[in-house]
Amino acid sequence: MITADYRIIGGTGVEAVTAILARLGPIPVVYVTGNADQLGARTRAVVDKPISPHRLAEACAAAQGAAA
């Protein structure tokens, strides 16, 4: 599973995840970010900051289910 923030040094989490998936194939993805509005409809699972452990667990389960 990949967890990524939207804002990272040198680019975006979306760009990083896209590169990882292109190289390794399908992997469940959860974005953990304070910029959920910038992710739009291209995301599978998003957890807003500050992080709720319950919401993170839900998003991880949803991402795992989507990848199955």
Summary of the structure (lengths in Angstrom):
residues: 68
radius of gyration: 11.3
end to end distance: 12.2
largest distance: 31.3
contacts: 179
relative contact order: 0.21
helix: 50%
strand: 22%
